[in-house]
Amino acid sequence: MTQYYFDTVYLKTVTKGAFRPMPAVDSAVMLLKKKKVERNEKLEKFVEKLFSHKKNTLGAALKSREFENEKQLLEYAKEKGLDKKRVYSLTIEELLELSSLMVASPPHD
């Protein structure tokens, strides 16, 4: 969602030694510049549901209960060769395309 709403600029690296307790990795300081885009609630809801399966492949995630009324998404992902990609590796363009195909369905209890 950061990629959709902001342009990001890398500023600098902060080494792990600057923190106590020391983490396993270095950190980055980023500047976020807000883009002039309208809020996209459909994309937000789609990404929220999809990223509950972020380590799965897109194909496996789209077979989950959250997407049981969205069979066209799985068909599209297979056609485009996206079904084997991990959810976390999808580009913002791919997420936008997939969310645009989503049919509004009632929430599950």
C-alpha positions, -999 to +999 in steps of 0.1 A: +000+000+000+030+023+006+038+020-031+003+030-041+000+060-018+036+073-016+067+078-036+096+066-015+131+080-013+160+061+004+178+085+028+204+064+047+212+031+064+212+029+102+235+000+113+222-025+137+248-014+163+228+018+168+200-001+186+198-019+219+191-047+220+208-051+187+186-065+159+198-090+133+197-065+104+205-029+095+176-005+090+169+021+064+155+057+068+130+064+041+112+096+031+076+091+021+061+117-003+023+115-006+010+109-041-021+127-054-042+096-057-077+089-044-082+064-017-088+029-032-108+010-007-112-020-030-075-023-033-070-019+004-095-047+012-081-070-014-045-065-002-056-070+035-072-103+026-044-114+003-016-106+027-030-128+054-014-154+030+017-134+022+041-164+021+018-185+000+017-185-037-010-164-053-027-195-065-029-210-030-041-178-015-069-174-041-081-209-032-086-198+004-120-192+021-116-154+017-117-157-020-143-185-025-166-161-044-137-148-066-130-178-090-122-153-118-092-141-099-076-175-099-084-180-136-068-147-144-037-154-123-032-187-141-036-171-175-010-144-166+014-169-150+010-152-116-004-182-097+031-195-089+044-161-075+045-155-038+020-130-026+047-108-011+065-106-045+035-092-064+040-057-079+016-028-072+005-030-108-003-067-105-022-060-073-042-032-089-051-054-119-062-083-097-082-060-073-100-045-103-113-079-112-127-086-077-164-088-073-178-072-042-189-101-020-205-101+014-181-105+044-178-139+061-190-144+096 
